[in-house]
């Protein structure tokens, strides 16, 4: 199986969670969210290295927490893209998997599927179909219906060929506002990423309402 570098992004502000601390520290069933993420990659046979991209204020806490493991910790940048690049600098394996540090449920078979598809594609992302009715709204009024037939909800980990993603980030325009690496990949290469089936339990802790659901999932 293809060896990969796992880059875990944990440098965000997490303001929408309403927590007085970084949401990766929040304990779900007695364990910090970041531990679930770390263990999912540490326990995967194809994971060659783990790179944690963190906030300055969390660096010592994480370093002491994982000092028994071979993990590299680096600080993030002002944006998500800058944090990814800070992690990529240290990656050494042919493939990289970029994952949100606040998304604690990562099935091993999802990682397997991403790696299998990276054999034939440069960029792979998991996604889940949207089942709810979608509408566009302006000033509190519905303005249009959105056809959900081909609409999906992207998740992480997103997998890439490391040399290609590194080159993309090195040449990324300073004003780029891409919200994920797949979007950046498509903008910079003109190519399309491969989409594989995600998992609805692969939920990102964003707001307080997510906390109870994650307790049940985990």
KEVEX-235729 format. One record per residue: residue in one letter; x, y, z of N, C-alpha, C, CB in turn; residue number from 1. Coordinates in steps of 0.05 Angstrom, whole numbers, plus 5000, padded with zeros to 4 digits. Glycine has a CB too. Layout:
KEVEX-235729
- aa_n_c1_n_c2_n_c3_ca_c1_ca_c2_ca_c3_c_c1_c_c2_c_c3_cb_c1_cb_c2_cb_c3_i
- A_X_Y_Z_X_Y_Z_X_Y_Z_X_Y_Z_NUM
...
This chain:
KEVEX-235729
- aa_n_c1_n_c2_n_c3_ca_c1_ca_c2_ca_c3_c_c1_c_c2_c_c3_cb_c1_cb_c2_cb_c3_i
- X_5017_4976_5000_5000_5000_5000_5017_5025_5000_4981_5000_5024_1
- X_5008_5046_4986_5023_5071_4984_5027_5084_5012_5009_5090_4966_2
- X_5052_5091_5018_5058_5105_5043_5050_5134_5040_5088_5102_5050_3
- X_5042_5145_5063_5033_5173_5062_5042_5189_5086_5003_5175_5059_4
- X_5043_5215_5083_5047_5234_5105_5020_5245_5113_5067_5257_5097_5
- X_5013_5244_5138_4988_5256_5148_4994_5284_5159_4976_5238_5170_6
- X_4980_5303_5147_4982_5331_5157_4956_5338_5171_4989_5351_5134_7
- X_4957_5342_5197_4933_5348_5213_4933_5378_5219_4933_5331_5239_8
- X_4912_5391_5210_4910_5420_5213_4895_5426_5239_4895_5433_5189_9
- X_4909_5439_5258_4897_5445_5284_4904_5473_5293_4907_5424_5305_10
- X_4906_5491_5273_4915_5518_5280_4893_5539_5277_4938_5526_5262_11
- X_4868_5530_5272_4846_5548_5269_4838_5562_5295_4823_5534_5256_12
- X_4822_5583_5292_4812_5597_5316_4789_5584_5329_4805_5626_5308_13
- X_4772_5570_5313_4749_5556_5324_4729_5574_5338_4759_5536_5343_14
- X_4726_5599_5328_4708_5618_5342_4679_5609_5342_4710_5645_5328_15
- X_4670_5595_5321_4642_5588_5319_4634_5566_5340_4635_5577_5292_16
- X_4654_5553_5351_4648_5532_5371_4638_5544_5398_4673_5514_5376_17
- X_4645_5569_5403_4638_5582_5427_4653_5572_5452_4609_5578_5432_18
- X_4674_5556_5447_4689_5546_5469_4711_5566_5477_4702_5518_5462_19
- X_4719_5567_5502_4739_5586_5511_4768_5576_5505_4736_5591_5540_20
- X_4770_5554_5491_4797_5543_5484_4795_5530_5457_4806_5522_5506_21
- X_4817_5523_5445_4817_5510_5419_4800_5485_5420_4846_5503_5410_22
- X_4782_5482_5400_4763_5459_5401_4777_5432_5399_4744_5462_5378_23
- X_4802_5431_5389_4816_5405_5388_4821_5395_5416_4842_5408_5372_24
- X_4821_5413_5436_4826_5405_5464_4800_5394_5478_4837_5429_5480_25
- X_4778_5399_5465_4752_5392_5478_4751_5362_5481_4728_5402_5462_26
- X_4743_5353_5505_4742_5324_5511_4715_5313_5503_4747_5319_5540_27
- X_4715_5292_5487_4691_5277_5480_4694_5249_5491_4687_5276_5448_28
- X_4676_5242_5509_4678_5217_5523_4705_5213_5537_4673_5193_5503_29
- X_4714_5235_5549_4738_5234_5566_4764_5236_5551_4738_5209_5580_30
- X_4764_5242_5525_4788_5244_5509_4787_5268_5491_4793_5218_5493_31
- X_4809_5284_5489_4809_5307_5471_4804_5299_5442_4835_5321_5473_32
- X_4790_5316_5427_4784_5311_5399_4809_5304_5383_4770_5335_5387_33
- X_4831_5318_5388_4855_5314_5372_4866_5286_5376_4876_5335_5380_34
- X_4861_5274_5399_4872_5247_5404_4859_5226_5385_4866_5238_5433_35
- X_4833_5230_5380_4820_5211_5361_4832_5213_5333_4789_5217_5360_36
- X_4838_5238_5325_4850_5242_5299_4878_5230_5298_4851_5272_5292_37
- X_4894_5237_5318_4922_5227_5319_4923_5196_5318_4935_5238_5344_38
- X_4905_5184_5334_4906_5155_5336_4897_5141_5310_4888_5146_5359_39
- X_4878_5154_5296_4869_5142_5271_4892_5140_5251_4846_5159_5259_40
- X_4909_5160_5249_4931_5159_5231_4954_5142_5242_4941_5188_5225_41
- X_4959_5145_5268_4981_5130_5280_4977_5099_5277_4984_5137_5310_42
- X_4952_5091_5278_4946_5063_5277_4943_5052_5248_4920_5057_5292_43
- X_4945_5069_5228_4942_5060_5201_4970_5051_5190_4931_5083_5182_44
- X_4970_5027_5179_4996_5015_5171_5011_5031_5150_4991_4987_5160_45
- X_4997_5046_5133_5010_5060_5111_5019_5088_5119_4991_5062_5087_46
- X_5013_5096_5143_5021_5124_5152_5050_5124_5159_5003_5133_5176_47
- X_5066_5139_5144_5095_5140_5148_5103_5161_5167_5108_5144_5123_48
- X_5087_5183_5170_5094_5204_5188_5069_5221_5193_5117_5222_5177_49
- X_5069_5234_5217_5047_5251_5224_5059_5279_5229_5032_5241_5249_50
- X_5047_5299_5216_5055_5327_5219_5031_5342_5230_5065_5339_5192_51
- X_5035_5353_5254_5014_5369_5267_5019_5399_5262_5012_5363_5297_52
- X_5000_5413_5251_5003_5442_5246_4985_5455_5267_4995_5450_5216_53
- X_4997_5470_5285_4983_5479_5309_4986_5509_5314_4992_5464_5333_54
- X_4970_5519_5333_4973_5546_5342_4996_5547_5362_4947_5556_5355_55
- X_5009_5571_5364_5031_5574_5383_5023_5567_5411_5041_5604_5382_56
- X_4998_5574_5419_4989_5570_5446_4984_5541_5453_4964_5586_5451_57
- X_4982_5524_5432_4977_5495_5437_5002_5478_5433_4956_5485_5418_58
- X_5024_5490_5424_5047_5474_5416_5059_5459_5439_5069_5493_5404_59
- X_5063_5471_5462_5075_5457_5485_5056_5435_5495_5081_5477_5508_60
- X_5031_5440_5495_5011_5420_5505_5012_5395_5487_4983_5432_5505_61
- X_5013_5399_5461_5013_5377_5443_5040_5363_5443_5007_5386_5414_62
- X_5062_5378_5445_5088_5366_5446_5091_5348_5469_5110_5388_5446_63
- X_5081_5356_5493_5083_5339_5516_5064_5315_5515_5077_5355_5542_64
- X_5042_5319_5501_5022_5298_5498_5032_5275_5481_4996_5309_5487_65
- X_5047_5282_5460_5055_5262_5440_5086_5258_5440_5046_5270_5413_66
- X_5099_5265_5462_5128_5263_5462_5138_5234_5459_5139_5275_5488_67
- X_5121_5215_5465_5130_5187_5462_5128_5177_5434_5113_5169_5481_68
- X_5117_5193_5416_5113_5184_5389_5130_5201_5370_5083_5187_5381_69
- X_5135_5189_5347_5152_5203_5326_5133_5221_5310_5166_5182_5308_70
- X_5128_5245_5321_5110_5264_5308_5124_5291_5306_5084_5266_5324_71
- X_5119_5304_5283_5131_5330_5279_5110_5351_5284_5143_5333_5251_72
- X_5116_5372_5299_5097_5393_5305_5108_5419_5295_5092_5395_5336_73
- X_5091_5433_5279_5099_5459_5269_5076_5479_5272_5107_5457_5239_74
- X_5082_5504_5271_5061_5524_5275_5047_5531_5249_5072_5549_5288_75
- X_5022_5539_5251_5006_5546_5228_5011_5575_5218_4977_5542_5233_76
- X_4997_5582_5196_4999_5609_5186_4974_5624_5190_5006_5607_5156_77
- X_4972_5647_5177_4949_5665_5180_4924_5654_5166_4955_5692_5169_78
- X_4927_5635_5148_4905_5623_5133_4908_5593_5133_4903_5634_5105_79
- X_4887_5579_5125_4888_5550_5123_4909_5542_5102_4860_5539_5115_80
- X_4910_5555_5080_4929_5549_5059_4958_5552_5068_4924_5566_5034_81
- X_4963_5573_5084_4990_5577_5094_4997_5555_5114_4992_5604_5108_82
- X_4977_5546_5130_4982_5524_5149_4989_5498_5134_4958_5520_5167_83
- X_4974_5493_5112_4980_5469_5096_5008_5470_5085_4959_5466_5073_84
- X_5016_5493_5075_5043_5495_5064_5064_5491_5086_5047_5523_5051_85
- X_5059_5502_5110_5078_5498_5132_5081_5468_5138_5068_5513_5157_86
- X_5060_5453_5135_5061_5424_5139_5075_5410_5116_5034_5413_5144_87
- X_5069_5418_5092_5080_5405_5068_5111_5407_5067_5069_5418_5043_88
- X_5122_5428_5078_5151_5432_5078_5164_5408_5092_5158_5457_5093_89
- X_5151_5395_5111_5163_5373_5126_5155_5346_5116_5155_5376_5155_90
- X_5137_5344_5097_5127_5318_5087_5148_5305_5069_5101_5322_5072_91
- X_5150_5279_5071_5170_5265_5055_5160_5241_5039_5192_5256_5073_92
- X_5135_5234_5042_5125_5210_5028_5111_5218_5002_5106_5195_5046_93
- X_5107_5199_4984_5096_5205_4958_5068_5217_4959_5095_5180_4941_94
- X_5052_5208_4978_5025_5218_4981_5022_5234_5007_5005_5195_4980_95
- X_5004_5253_5008_4998_5268_5032_4967_5267_5036_5008_5297_5032_96
- X_4959_5264_5061_4931_5266_5068_4928_5290_5087_4921_5239_5081_97
- X_4912_5309_5078_4907_5333_5094_4881_5329_5109_4906_5358_5075_98
- X_4882_5333_5135_4858_5327_5151_4853_5349_5172_4860_5300_5165_99
- X_4827_5356_5176_4820_5375_5197_4823_5363_5224_4790_5385_5192_100
- X_4837_5377_5242_4842_5367_5269_4817_5365_5286_4861_5384_5282_101
- X_4795_5378_5277_4770_5378_5292_4750_5358_5280_4758_5406_5294_102
- X_4760_5340_5264_4742_5320_5251_4752_5292_5261_4743_5321_5219_103
- X_4741_5283_5285_4753_5261_5299_4746_5232_5289_4746_5262_5327_104
- X_4725_5229_5274_4718_5202_5266_4729_5196_5238_4687_5198_5266_105
- X_4750_5180_5236_4763_5174_5210_4763_5143_5207_4791_5186_5209_106
- X_4745_5132_5192_4746_5103_5188_4771_5094_5173_4721_5093_5173_107
- X_4783_5073_5181_4808_5063_5167_4802_5056_5138_4819_5038_5182_108
- X_4778_5046_5132_4772_5039_5104_4770_5063_5087_4747_5022_5103_109
- X_4764_5087_5099_4763_5111_5083_4791_5119_5074_4750_5134_5099_110
- X_4810_5117_5092_4838_5122_5085_4847_5102_5063_4857_5119_5110_111
- X_4840_5077_5066_4847_5057_5046_4836_5065_5018_4836_5029_5054_112
- X_4811_5074_5018_4799_5081_4992_4813_5105_4979_4769_5088_4996_113
- X_4820_5124_4995_4834_5148_4985_4861_5139_4974_4838_5169_5007_114
- X_4876_5123_4988_4902_5114_4978_4900_5098_4953_4916_5097_5000_115
- X_4880_5081_4951_4876_5065_4927_4871_5082_4903_4853_5045_4931_116
- X_4855_5103_4907_4849_5121_4884_4872_5140_4877_4824_5138_4891_117
- X_4890_5144_4897_4913_5161_4891_4933_5147_4872_4928_5168_4917_118
- X_4929_5121_4868_4946_5107_4849_4941_5116_4820_4941_5077_4851_119
- X_4917_5126_4815_4909_5134_4788_4900_5163_4786_4887_5116_4778_120
- X_4899_5178_4808_4890_5205_4808_4909_5222_4826_4861_5208_4818_121
- X_4912_5248_4818_4930_5266_4833_4917_5277_4858_4938_5288_4816_122
- X_4890_5279_4858_4876_5290_4881_4850_5274_4886_4869_5320_4876_123
- X_4845_5268_4911_4822_5251_4919_4809_5263_4943_4830_5222_4924_124
- X_4783_5265_4943_4768_5276_4966_4744_5258_4972_4760_5305_4962_125
- X_4739_5253_4998_4714_5240_5005_4691_5260_5005_4716_5226_5033_126
- X_4667_5251_4999_4644_5269_4999_4619_5253_5005_4641_5283_4971_127
- X_4599_5267_5015_4573_5255_5022_4551_5270_5008_4569_5255_5053_128
- X_4532_5255_4997_4510_5267_4983_4493_5284_5002_4493_5246_4969_129
- X_4481_5305_4992_4463_5322_5008_4434_5314_5003_4468_5352_5001_130
- X_4419_5308_5024_4392_5299_5021_4371_5320_5027_4388_5275_5039_131
- X_4379_5342_5040_4360_5363_5046_4353_5380_5022_4371_5380_5069_132
- X_4330_5393_5023_4323_5413_5003_4341_5437_5006_4293_5420_5005_133
- X_4351_5447_4984_4369_5471_4984_4355_5494_4970_4395_5464_4970_134
- X_4358_5518_4982_4347_5542_4971_4368_5565_4974_4321_5550_4985_135
- X_4367_5584_4955_4383_5608_4958_4365_5629_4972_4393_5619_4930_136
- X_4377_5644_4991_4362_5663_5006_4375_5691_5006_4358_5654_5035_137
- X_4359_5712_5004_4369_5739_5004_4350_5756_5021_4372_5751_4976_138
- X_4361_5769_5042_4345_5786_5060_4322_5771_5072_4335_5810_5045_139
- X_4327_5746_5079_4307_5730_5093_4285_5718_5075_4294_5746_5113_140
- X_4289_5720_5049_4269_5710_5030_4282_5691_5011_4255_5733_5015_141
- X_4268_5669_5004_4277_5649_4984_4278_5662_4957_4260_5624_4984_142
- X_4300_5660_4943_4303_5672_4917_4306_5652_4894_4327_5690_4916_143
- X_4314_5627_4901_4318_5607_4880_4320_5579_4893_4343_5613_4863_144
- X_4313_5559_4877_4317_5531_4885_4344_5522_4875_4294_5514_4874_145
- X_4358_5506_4891_4383_5494_4884_4380_5464_4879_4405_5500_4906_146
- X_4386_5456_4855_4384_5427_4848_4406_5412_4863_4386_5423_4818_147
- X_4397_5394_4881_4417_5379_4897_4427_5354_4884_4404_5372_4924_148
- X_4418_5348_4859_4425_5323_4846_4455_5317_4846_4415_5323_4818_149
- X_4471_5338_4839_4500_5334_4836_4515_5349_4858_4509_5343_4809_150
- X_4501_5356_4880_4514_5371_4901_4523_5352_4924_4495_5393_4912_151
- X_4548_5355_4933_4558_5339_4954_4571_5356_4975_4578_5318_4943_152
- X_4575_5344_4998_4588_5357_5021_4616_5345_5023_4571_5353_5048_153
- X_4636_5361_5018_4664_5351_5019_4673_5347_5048_4683_5370_5005_154
- X_4690_5327_5051_4702_5320_5077_4732_5319_5074_4691_5294_5088_155
- X_4745_5314_5096_4773_5307_5096_4775_5280_5110_4791_5329_5111_156
- X_4797_5265_5107_4822_5273_5094_4820_5274_5064_4845_5254_5102_157
- X_4834_5295_5053_4837_5297_5024_4865_5288_5017_4831_5326_5014_158
- X_4867_5271_4996_4893_5260_4989_4904_5271_4964_4891_5230_4986_159
- X_4931_5274_4963_4944_5286_4940_4971_5273_4934_4947_5316_4944_160
- X_4980_5276_4910_5008_5271_4903_5024_5293_4916_5012_5270_4872_161
- X_5043_5286_4933_5057_5307_4948_5072_5327_4929_5077_5294_4967_162
- X_5087_5318_4909_5101_5337_4892_5082_5357_4878_5117_5322_4871_163
- X_5059_5347_4870_5040_5365_4856_5029_5385_4875_5018_5349_4843_164
- X_5020_5376_4899_5008_5395_4918_5029_5415_4928_4996_5379_4942_165
- X_5053_5406_4931_5075_5424_4940_5079_5446_4919_5101_5409_4944_166
- X_5080_5438_4894_5083_5458_4872_5059_5478_4871_5086_5444_4845_167
- X_5036_5468_4875_5012_5485_4875_5014_5506_4897_4987_5468_4879_168
- X_5021_5497_4921_5023_5516_4943_5046_5536_4940_5026_5501_4970_169
- X_5067_5527_4927_5089_5546_4922_5081_5568_4903_5114_5531_4912_170
- X_5063_5562_4885_5054_5581_4865_5027_5593_4870_5055_5568_4838_171
- X_5016_5588_4893_4989_5598_4900_4989_5628_4901_4979_5586_4926_172
- X_4969_5641_4888_4968_5671_4889_4963_5680_4918_4945_5681_4871_173
- X_4974_5702_4926_4972_5711_4953_4943_5717_4961_4989_5736_4957_174
- X_4927_5725_4941_4899_5732_4947_4880_5709_4944_4891_5755_4930_175
- X_4890_5685_4940_4872_5662_4937_4857_5657_4962_4888_5637_4928_176
- X_4831_5651_4959_4813_5646_4983_4801_5619_4982_4792_5668_4984_177
- X_4814_5600_4970_4803_5573_4969_4799_5562_4997_4822_5554_4952_178
- X_4777_5548_5001_4770_5538_5027_4780_5510_5032_4741_5539_5032_179
- X_4790_5496_5012_4802_5470_5015_4822_5465_4993_4780_5448_5015_180
- X_4838_5444_4997_4860_5439_4978_4850_5428_4951_4880_5420_4989_181
- X_4828_5415_4951_4816_5405_4926_4808_5429_4908_4792_5387_4931_182
- X_4796_5449_4920_4788_5473_4905_4813_5487_4894_4773_5493_4924_183
- X_4834_5489_4910_4859_5501_4901_4871_5484_4879_4879_5503_4924_184
- X_4871_5458_4882_4882_5440_4861_4867_5445_4834_4879_5411_4869_185
- X_4841_5446_4835_4826_5450_4810_4831_5477_4798_4796_5447_4816_186
- X_4834_5498_4814_4840_5525_4804_4867_5526_4791_4838_5545_4827_187
- X_4887_5514_4804_4914_5516_4795_4922_5498_4772_4933_5512_4818_188
- X_4908_5475_4770_4915_5456_4749_4895_5454_4726_4919_5428_4761_189
- X_4871_5463_4731_4849_5460_4711_4839_5432_4710_4860_5468_4684_190
- X_4848_5414_4728_4839_5387_4728_4817_5383_4750_4863_5367_4734_191
- X_4805_5360_4749_4784_5353_4768_4794_5332_4788_4758_5343_4754_192
- X_4786_5335_4813_4793_5315_4833_4774_5291_4833_4793_5329_4861_193
- X_4785_5269_4841_4769_5245_4844_4752_5246_4870_4787_5219_4843_194
- X_4727_5239_4868_4710_5239_4891_4703_5210_4899_4684_5255_4886_195
- X_4707_5204_4925_4700_5177_4935_4679_5180_4957_4725_5162_4945_196
- X_4666_5158_4963_4645_5159_4983_4656_5165_5011_4630_5132_4984_197
- X_4646_5186_5023_4654_5192_5050_4637_5178_5071_4652_5222_5055_198
- X_4636_5188_5095_4621_5176_5117_4607_5199_5132_4640_5159_5136_199
- X_4581_5196_5135_4566_5217_5149_4574_5221_5178_4536_5211_5148_200
- X_4587_5202_5189_4597_5204_5217_4623_5220_5218_4602_5177_5229_201
- X_4635_5225_5195_4660_5241_5193_4654_5270_5196_4675_5235_5166_202
- X_4644_5277_5219_4633_5304_5225_4655_5322_5237_4610_5302_5245_203
- X_4655_5347_5228_4674_5367_5238_4661_5382_5261_4683_5386_5216_204
- X_4675_5384_5283_4666_5400_5306_4668_5429_5298_4682_5394_5332_205
- X_4645_5442_5294_4645_5470_5286_4630_5487_5306_4632_5473_5259_206
- X_4606_5478_5314_4590_5493_5334_4584_5475_5358_4564_5503_5321_207
- X_4573_5487_5379_4566_5472_5403_4546_5450_5398_4556_5491_5424_208
- X_4529_5454_5378_4509_5433_5372_4521_5408_5362_4489_5444_5352_209
- X_4546_5409_5352_4560_5385_5342_4570_5368_5365_4583_5393_5325_210
- X_4573_5379_5389_4586_5364_5410_4571_5339_5419_4590_5383_5434_211
- X_4545_5341_5423_4529_5318_5431_4529_5297_5410_4501_5327_5438_212
- X_4528_5305_5385_4528_5285_5363_4554_5270_5362_4522_5299_5337_213
- X_4576_5285_5366_4602_5272_5366_4605_5252_5389_4625_5292_5367_214
- X_4593_5259_5412_4594_5240_5434_4581_5214_5427_4580_5252_5459_215
- X_4559_5215_5412_4545_5191_5404_4561_5175_5383_4517_5198_5394_216
- X_4573_5190_5364_4587_5177_5343_4612_5163_5353_4595_5198_5321_217
- X_4626_5176_5371_4652_5165_5381_4649_5145_5403_4669_5188_5390_218
